[in-house]
Amino acid sequence: MALKGASFTVPFFGGFILFTVVPVILALSKSLYTARSSGLGFGAKTVSFSGLENFARVLHDQKFWGSLWRVSLFAVIVIPLIQFASLTLALLLDSVRRRYAGRLRIAMLVPYMTPGIVATLIWIYLYSPAVGPLTPFFKLFGIGANFYGSGMIWVSVGNLMAWGSIGFNMLIVYGALQAVPRDIFDSARVDGASEWRIAWSIKVPYVRRSLVLVSVLGIIGTLQIFSEPLLFRSMTPETVTKDFTPIMTIYNQAFAVGDFNYAAALSIMLALVVGLVSATFYKLTNRAPT
């Protein structure tokens, strides 16, 4: 019986091995080689074993580490804001009647269900100073908002990320709230606890693990952000450079420069950094309360 139950995990582990483990092994093996051109660079490239040479080059790549630092600062600001908004909406949703909660859940999930590329294109149109409605709207209040400028580009990207992820995070937290025994709330009310006190002292501690989960997912996704800034680059290449984020740096090395070996080394290094940061955050925040 246990074997039959375990067999349901075969599709997941098969996909995980095929699309995660195998690519990582291939990238690791490719990162140990270097392609060099003969003569003045016009001859055929020869691939030779170089050991850890590419990784040593990564350690001194200021553009890569600069992009990683840039995205890390962005993550430190945007992830807590998204989690706070998700928790607030989940608590509000938990306080309304179930028949209304079902309708609100669907409405809040619509941004998440919209494909990321489509959502980005929509917001690029909304941000456009030529045809978008947001720039004229802010001008009515005397605000000259340039959503593609260097001072606003991260705000634009952050708003897009929040719009697409708050609904999903809210649903995870709301699901955790549904597992809290309702008798606890009734007992707290009998003891004179206000709804704010119930939310802060009972509901929030119960959904702590869910908040940690969505925060870890947010860290992984934010440090690997790619499609949003890549599409923004088509509108403002002077602000969103080819090395704007770590993944864009890797993409540029692989498909513009053509150095797949170095791009593989960058990918492995980024995976290590993301894994280390996510594991550290999970360990620090998932401790049992004392």
N, C-alpha and C positions, 0 to 999 in steps of 0.2 A: 504493500500500500504506500509506504514511504517512497519507494522507487517510482511509483506512478506519479506521485505528487511532485517529485523532483524533476520528472520529465517535462513538466510545464516550463521549467527554467531553461531548457535547451535552446529555444529560439533566441532568448536574451543573451545567453553566454556565447552562442554561435555568432550573433551579430557583434557582440562586444569584442570577441577575439578577432573577427574578420575586419572590423572597421576601426578598432582602437589599438589592440595589441599588435597586430601585424603591421599597420602603418608606423607605429612607434619603433618597432624593430628595424623596419626598412629605413626609417629616417636616421636611426642611430648608426646603422651600418654605412649609410651614405655620407654621414657627417665625418666619417673617419678617412674619407678620400678627398682629393683636391684635383680639379681639372685645370690644367695649364696649357696655354697656347705656345707653340714653338715660334721661333723667329721674332718678328715684330708684332705678333699677335694675329697675323692673318692665316697662319697655318692651322692644321687640324689640332684639336685639343687632345691631350693625353691625360688619362686619369691615373693617378698614382696614390698609393697609401701614404697618408700624412699623419696618422695617429690623432693626437689631440690638438693639432695645429689650428684647426678651425675654431675649437673652443677657446684657445688662447686668444684668437683674433676677436671672438665675441666679447671676452672680458675687457678688451680695450676699445670696443665699438661705442663711441660716445653717442651716436645717433640712436642706437638701440636702447641703451640705458636711459637716455634722455626721454625717449618716447615712453618707456616703462614708468619712469618717475612722473611724467605728465599724466598718464592714465591712473597711476596710483593715487595722486592727489585728487583727481576727479572722483575716484571710487570712494575715497574717505568722506567726501561731501555728499555724493548722490545716493550712495547705498543707505546710510542712516535716514535720509529724507524719505526714500521710497519705503523703507520698512516702517517708519512712523506713520506714513499715510496709509499703508496697507493695514497696519494694526488698528488705526483709528476707524477706517471703513469697516473692518471686520467686527469691531465692537459695536459700531452703530447698527450694522446689519443684524447682529445677534440680539439687539434690543427691540427690533420690530417684529411684527407678527410673521409667522412662517409663510403665509400665502403671499405677502408682500416681499419677503426676503428672496423667494424664488425668482420673482421678476427682476429684482434689483441685481441679483447675482448674474443673470444673463446680460443685463445692460452693462455691468462693469467688466464682463469678460469679452465684450465685443472688440475692444482695442487689442487684447491679447490674441484673439482669434484671427485678427487681420494679419496677413503675411507681412513680415518685417520690411521687405523691399517696397511693398505697396504703401505701407504706413510712412516710410521715409520719403517717398515721392510726394505723398500728400502734404507732409509737413514742409518739404522743400518749396512746394507751391505756396503754402500759407506764409512762409517766411520771405518769399520773394519780394524785394522792394519794388519791382516793376509791375507784377500782376497780382501779388498776394494781398489779402485784406488786412493783415495785421499791421503793416507799416502805416497805411493811411489812418487806421484806427488809433494808433498811439500818437499820431501827429495831431489828432483832435485835442489831445491833452498837452500838446507842446513837447512831446517826448520823441526824439529822433532815434528810434531803435533800429540798429543795424544788426540783424540776426546773423549775418555772415561775417561780421567784423571779428577781429582777434579778441576783443573784450567780451563778445557775446556768443562765440561759437560753441563753447562748452555748455553754456546755458541752453542753447538750442538743442544740442545733442542730449543733454540731461533731461530736458523736457520730453524729448522723443522716447528716451528709455523709460522714463517714469510712466508715460502714457501707455506703453506696451506691456509693462511688467507689474504695475500695481494691482491690476485685476487678478492676475494669477497668484501673486503672493497673498492677496486678500482671501482668495478661495482656500488656500492651504491653511491659513490662520483660522478662518471661519470654520473649516472642517474640524480643527482641533478644539475649537470652542464648543462644538456640538457634542463632544465626548465628555465635557465637564458635567458631573451629576447636578441636575437642577435642584435637588434637595439642599445643596450647599447654599445656593442663592436664597432660597426661602428661609433657611435658618439665619442667614446674615440679615435679611430684611426684618425678621422677628426681633433680632438683637438691636435693631435700629440703624443698621448700616445703610448709607446712601448708595445710589447707583454708581456714583463715582468711586466710592470706597470699594464696592464689590468688584468693579472693573479693575481697579489698580491692585487690590490685595488678593483677589481670587482668580479672576480671568487671566490677567497678564502672566502670573507665574505658571498657570496651567499650559499656556501656549508658548512657553519659553523655548522648548525644543523645536517647535515649528518655526519660530523666528530665527533660531540659529540655522536651521536647514535652508530657509529662503535667503538668509544672509550669505551663507557659503555659496549657494548657487549664484547670487548676485556678484560676489567677488570673482568667481570663475568666469562669468559672462562679461563683466566689465573690463577685466584685465585683457580679455581677448576680443574686445569690441573691434569690428571691422566694417560691416556693410554700411552702417550709418555714416561714419566719417568718409568712407570711400565715395559715397554718393554726394556728400556735401562738397567733396573736393572738385566735383564737376562744376559746381557753382562758384566756388571761391578757392581756386588753387593756390593763391598767394597766402591764404590763412591755413588751410588744411594741406600741409605738404605731404610728399610721398613717404616721409618717415614720421607721420603724425602719431601713429600708435604702433605698438610692437608688431601686431599682425600685418599692418601696412608695410612695415619695414621688411618683414619676411616675404610678403607678396612681391615687393619691389625687387628684392634680391633674386627671387626665383623666376619671375616672369618678365622683368624689365632688364635686369643685369644678366640674367641667365646663369647665375651661380647657384645651382640647386644644392650643391654640397654645403655651402656656407648657409644657405637658407635652412637646410636640415639641422645644422648645428644651432642656429638661432631658435628653431622650433623646439628642440630638446631643452635648451636653456630656459625658454619661456615656460615650457611644461613643468620644469623643476621649480621655477619661481612660483608659478600659480599653485602647484601642489603644496609647496612649503608654506605659503601664506595661508591657504585654505585650511591646511591641517593645523597650523598654529592657532588660527582664529577659532576653529572648532574645539580645540583642546582647552583654550582659555575661557570660552564662553559656555561650554557644555558641562562644566563641573556641577556636581550635585550641590545644592544650597546647603550651607552649614547652619 
